[in-house]
């Protein structure tokens, strides 16, 4: 699960993302591992196998859009 805590300051949006996982017996494997995010983005996340992918779009002051895709291995939350 990815949990987002957004903070809005006027037109600026900041926040933090956290990853948590349970095993098949619903025991915690890891809790609230911070997922690094850029400032002023609204990230989207997806899983494939044991990898978490995070897509972030950012619009700069010059109205240029930058898209970043990051991947994080989450097997055993190491």
C-alpha atoms as one frame of an Amber mdcrd trajectory, in Angstrom:
protein
   0.000   0.000   0.000   1.167   3.516  -0.734  -0.204   6.212   1.555   0.001
   9.903   0.645  -0.002  12.843   3.047  -0.565  15.990   0.956  -0.122  19.545
   2.239  -1.516  22.463   0.215  -0.012  25.934   0.608  -1.992  28.152  -1.796
  -1.032  27.042  -5.310   1.856  24.864  -4.071   1.333  21.222  -3.156   3.850
  19.286  -1.109   3.610  16.054   0.770   5.103  12.718   1.615   4.456   9.190
   0.400   4.905   6.057   2.486   4.994   2.372   1.511   3.744  -0.391   3.820
   3.364  -4.126   3.150   1.886  -7.219   4.820   2.783 -10.867   4.302   0.259
 -13.585   3.351  -0.678 -13.981   7.043  -1.333 -10.225   7.333   1.778  -9.638
   9.444   3.662  -6.399   8.736   6.718  -6.774   6.503   7.480  -3.085   6.657
   5.695   0.055   7.745   5.852   3.618   6.534   8.969   3.419   4.369   9.382
   6.905   2.868   9.025   7.057  -0.933  11.097   9.994  -2.253   9.032  12.568
  -4.148   9.788  15.762  -6.009   8.177  18.986  -4.843   4.944  20.182  -6.489
   3.969  16.858  -8.035   0.959  14.619  -7.777   2.510  11.158  -8.010   0.867
   7.988  -9.244   2.076   4.567  -8.154   1.788   1.030  -9.477   3.218  -2.376
  -8.589   4.583  -5.134 -10.759   6.019  -8.146  -8.991   8.239  -6.862  -6.204
   8.778  -3.411  -7.727   7.006  -0.154  -6.910   6.877   2.342  -9.791   6.189
   6.026  -9.144   5.331   8.445 -11.970   5.615  12.157 -11.246   4.650  15.019
 -13.542   5.960  18.471 -12.766   5.155  21.795 -14.446   7.923  24.367 -14.126
   7.532  28.149 -13.986   8.308  28.223 -17.728   5.282  25.926 -18.337   7.520
  22.992 -19.227   6.260  19.558 -18.202   8.767  17.037 -16.889   7.784  13.401
 -16.328   9.865  11.130 -14.126   9.447   7.412 -13.521  11.213   5.914 -10.507
  11.330   2.264  -9.478  11.966   0.798  -6.038  12.520  -2.834  -5.145  10.202
  -3.774  -2.278  10.829  -7.520  -1.853  10.974  -7.941   1.901  11.070  -4.134
   2.116  14.834  -4.054   2.057
